[in-house]
Amino acid sequence: MYLFYETFSDTYLESANQDQALVYLESLTRLHALFHGKKGNNYSGMRRVYMAREESGGSGNLYRISFQCIVTDYSAQHLFIESQDPYRELEIEKGERPPIEETPPIFDVL
């Protein structure tokens, strides 16, 4: 996710539009608070692993905040339980081979 806020404001003391720059930094802090520790049914708690300023061509301030989590995919999970019936018995009987039926071929071979 990228939050891009185009401004020439800066946070140094007595800079022009310092208030706007501080509002931008507050937005970054809120974004971090929303994602950090967030977890769901299919992913683990998120944690911030990277934050740095990105190159934006000199026209504004662009920061990258990366979060990491473990995604749990249940789509490959079996929907049944494999089991064996201990009361089931296998019977093998010796007998004669069944007769071979002579049927004409489905197509002619030349």
Backbone bond lengths (Angstrom), bond angles and torsions (degrees), N, CA, C in turn:
res aa  C-N    CA-C-N  psi(-1)  N-CA   C-N-CA  omega(-1)  CA-C   N-CA-C  phi
1 M - - - 1.436 - - 1.518 108.03 -
2 Y 1.285 116.67 134.43 1.460 122.16 176.36 1.517 109.21 -115.76
3 L 1.312 115.36 135.30 1.450 121.50 171.77 1.519 105.70 -111.86
4 F 1.298 116.41 113.53 1.465 120.44 -178.34 1.512 108.66 -111.82
5 Y 1.291 114.91 125.20 1.459 121.16 -178.99 1.522 106.07 -130.08
6 E 1.301 115.85 106.22 1.461 120.01 -175.39 1.521 109.73 -81.15
7 T 1.318 114.67 115.76 1.455 120.12 -179.04 1.527 109.35 -159.61
8 F 1.287 115.00 156.78 1.462 120.44 173.44 1.527 109.45 -108.19
9 S 1.334 115.91 11.32 1.455 120.92 179.49 1.521 110.21 -70.69
10 D 1.294 115.47 153.86 1.452 120.63 177.55 1.509 108.49 -139.06
11 T 1.328 117.47 160.45 1.458 120.92 -173.18 1.523 113.39 -94.66
12 Y 1.314 118.47 -3.08 1.465 117.37 -177.29 1.532 110.52 -66.60
13 L 1.325 115.56 157.88 1.463 123.00 -174.27 1.520 111.26 -57.86
14 E 1.314 115.69 128.93 1.459 125.11 178.69 1.532 113.66 64.80
15 S 1.327 116.72 25.62 1.467 119.06 176.36 1.525 109.67 -77.46
16 A 1.323 115.72 157.67 1.469 120.66 177.41 1.525 108.10 -68.44
17 N 1.296 117.67 135.11 1.468 123.88 178.57 1.535 112.84 58.78
18 Q 1.324 116.52 36.92 1.462 120.73 179.24 1.530 110.98 -59.93
19 D 1.328 116.92 -35.75 1.466 120.74 -179.72 1.525 111.57 -60.69
20 Q 1.343 116.66 -41.25 1.464 120.13 179.00 1.527 111.25 -65.90
21 A 1.315 116.88 -37.71 1.462 120.14 178.39 1.524 110.49 -65.43
22 L 1.312 117.36 -38.72 1.462 120.85 178.76 1.527 111.18 -68.98
23 V 1.325 117.57 -33.60 1.466 121.04 175.09 1.533 110.01 -64.06
24 Y 1.323 116.95 -40.19 1.464 121.56 177.36 1.533 110.47 -61.92
25 L 1.325 117.38 -45.23 1.458 120.40 178.54 1.526 111.53 -64.76
26 E 1.325 116.93 -33.73 1.464 120.59 175.48 1.528 110.14 -64.86
27 S 1.334 117.58 -36.36 1.474 121.11 176.35 1.527 110.45 -62.70
28 L 1.328 117.31 -41.41 1.466 120.77 177.29 1.530 110.42 -62.32
29 T 1.316 116.45 -40.56 1.465 120.72 179.72 1.524 110.73 -65.03
30 R 1.331 117.83 -41.97 1.464 121.50 177.96 1.521 111.43 -64.30
31 L 1.337 116.37 -40.60 1.464 120.95 177.84 1.527 110.09 -60.85
32 H 1.321 116.10 -44.39 1.470 120.56 178.36 1.528 110.27 -61.52
33 A 1.326 117.24 -43.81 1.464 121.21 -178.77 1.532 111.66 -64.42
34 L 1.324 117.73 -33.47 1.472 120.85 179.34 1.523 112.38 -67.34
35 F 1.341 116.70 -40.29 1.459 120.58 -174.79 1.522 113.83 -90.89
36 H 1.315 118.40 -34.74 1.464 121.04 -173.71 1.531 110.88 -63.78
37 G 1.325 116.31 122.80 1.454 121.90 179.78 1.511 114.73 80.89
38 K 1.319 118.72 -5.25 1.472 122.30 -179.84 1.517 108.90 -66.46
39 K 1.325 117.41 132.95 1.460 120.90 175.91 1.509 109.59 -138.68
40 G 1.312 115.89 159.58 1.453 121.04 -177.73 1.513 110.98 -140.18
41 N 1.316 115.94 -170.01 1.465 121.02 -179.50 1.523 112.40 -66.71
42 N 1.326 117.32 -31.75 1.464 120.75 -174.17 1.520 113.98 -114.10
43 Y 1.310 118.27 8.73 1.461 120.04 176.95 1.527 110.10 -149.69
44 S 1.346 114.45 151.49 1.462 120.67 -178.44 1.525 110.32 -80.70
45 G 1.309 115.96 178.68 1.460 120.69 178.82 1.521 111.55 -59.82
46 M 1.314 116.53 132.88 1.461 121.31 -178.79 1.525 109.54 -82.45
47 R 1.318 115.01 146.42 1.454 119.54 175.36 1.516 108.92 -138.26
48 R 1.319 114.70 144.35 1.465 119.13 -178.90 1.520 108.19 -76.51
49 V 1.335 115.49 130.69 1.458 120.48 -179.94 1.523 112.18 -116.57
50 Y 1.332 118.13 -11.15 1.459 119.61 -176.51 1.520 109.81 -161.31
51 M 1.323 115.71 139.97 1.457 121.29 170.72 1.514 107.46 -151.74
52 A 1.312 115.95 126.66 1.462 120.56 179.74 1.517 109.40 -160.67
53 R 1.300 114.69 161.45 1.460 120.63 176.34 1.523 109.03 -76.80
54 E 1.320 116.52 137.97 1.462 122.54 178.99 1.522 109.38 -106.02
55 E 1.301 115.63 155.88 1.461 121.29 177.71 1.521 109.07 -71.45
56 S 1.320 116.46 128.40 1.462 119.84 -178.18 1.522 112.60 -124.50
57 G 1.306 116.97 11.71 1.453 119.76 -179.99 1.522 113.21 82.41
58 G 1.317 116.99 11.38 1.448 120.46 176.59 1.512 115.13 81.12
59 S 1.342 118.37 5.11 1.468 119.16 -176.24 1.515 112.83 -99.79
60 G 1.297 118.38 -3.82 1.456 119.18 -178.86 1.510 111.07 -174.63
61 N 1.297 115.97 -172.25 1.452 122.18 178.53 1.521 109.17 -107.22
62 L 1.316 116.84 125.45 1.454 121.95 179.99 1.521 107.43 -130.96
63 Y 1.327 116.44 121.82 1.450 121.69 178.86 1.519 109.47 -117.76
64 R 1.321 114.75 146.07 1.455 121.15 177.33 1.525 108.14 -111.34
65 I 1.326 115.88 126.13 1.452 122.01 174.75 1.529 106.30 -119.91
66 S 1.333 117.05 119.56 1.463 121.34 -179.54 1.519 110.12 -109.66
67 F 1.321 115.26 134.82 1.454 121.95 177.10 1.515 108.86 -117.94
68 Q 1.326 115.52 152.81 1.449 121.33 -178.94 1.521 109.18 -126.70
69 C 1.341 115.66 143.41 1.461 120.65 175.26 1.527 107.92 -154.16
70 I 1.308 115.78 167.09 1.463 121.59 176.62 1.526 107.22 -102.31
71 V 1.327 115.85 123.03 1.459 121.26 179.91 1.526 108.46 -92.57
72 T 1.324 116.68 131.92 1.455 122.47 179.10 1.520 108.18 -104.43
73 D 1.341 115.34 119.17 1.463 121.05 -178.28 1.520 108.82 -108.26
74 Y 1.327 116.46 110.28 1.461 121.16 -179.90 1.526 112.15 -92.56
75 S 1.320 118.98 5.42 1.461 120.18 -175.23 1.522 112.79 -68.39
76 A 1.327 118.20 -21.93 1.463 120.63 -179.49 1.526 112.04 -96.86
77 Q 1.298 117.05 3.83 1.459 121.19 -177.88 1.523 110.68 -73.55
78 H 1.326 116.39 141.98 1.470 120.52 177.70 1.522 109.88 -65.83
79 L 1.303 116.02 140.66 1.453 120.81 177.69 1.526 111.44 -97.78
80 F 1.329 117.11 10.26 1.450 121.06 179.67 1.525 108.37 -141.90
81 I 1.316 115.36 164.38 1.461 120.99 178.32 1.517 107.37 -109.40
82 E 1.328 115.00 125.64 1.448 120.49 179.76 1.525 108.36 -81.63
83 S 1.324 117.27 129.44 1.461 120.23 178.14 1.523 108.96 -149.72
84 Q 1.313 114.93 163.09 1.457 120.20 177.37 1.526 108.06 -117.17
85 D 1.318 115.04 140.89 1.456 120.97 179.24 1.534 108.34 -86.88
86 P 1.335 118.12 113.40 1.472 119.35 -177.82 1.528 112.75 -68.54
87 Y 1.327 117.49 -17.30 1.464 120.60 -178.05 1.530 112.11 -91.58
88 R 1.313 116.30 -5.38 1.458 120.05 -179.85 1.526 109.07 -78.01
89 E 1.302 116.20 135.10 1.459 119.84 -179.71 1.516 109.59 -120.54
90 L 1.293 114.49 147.40 1.454 121.10 177.93 1.522 107.61 -107.87
91 E 1.315 116.02 122.78 1.456 120.27 179.75 1.517 109.66 -110.76
92 I 1.308 116.04 129.37 1.467 121.75 178.42 1.528 106.60 -114.45
93 E 1.309 115.85 121.70 1.453 121.06 179.42 1.517 109.29 -114.50
94 K 1.312 116.69 134.54 1.450 120.42 176.31 1.523 107.54 -85.30
95 G 1.293 114.62 137.80 1.451 119.08 -179.60 1.515 109.73 -158.79
96 E 1.298 114.97 -170.88 1.446 119.65 -179.23 1.518 109.64 -89.29
97 R 1.324 112.26 155.48 1.452 118.39 177.82 1.516 109.46 -67.99
98 P 1.346 116.75 138.61 1.464 118.10 178.27 1.527 110.77 -65.13
99 P 1.307 116.32 152.17 1.472 118.68 -178.30 1.538 111.61 -67.07
100 I 1.334 114.82 146.56 1.461 120.71 178.28 1.513 107.61 -89.65
101 E 1.301 115.17 126.26 1.458 120.07 -178.96 1.520 108.80 -88.80
102 E 1.299 115.64 133.91 1.451 121.26 177.10 1.530 108.24 -90.24
103 T 1.329 115.47 108.63 1.450 119.60 177.77 1.518 109.00 -118.82
104 P 1.304 116.52 145.89 1.478 117.72 178.97 1.533 109.97 -68.73
105 P 1.323 118.11 150.03 1.469 121.16 179.84 1.545 111.12 -64.84
106 I 1.306 114.37 154.85 1.467 119.88 -178.80 1.527 109.99 -69.81
107 F 1.320 116.88 -33.27 1.473 120.71 -179.90 1.517 108.84 -138.35
108 D 1.323 114.41 157.97 1.460 120.30 -179.56 1.529 110.20 -86.00
109 V 1.299 115.89 137.70 1.457 121.01 176.82 1.531 107.16 -104.89
110 L 1.314 116.64 126.17 1.458 120.26 -178.43 1.491 112.11 -92.73
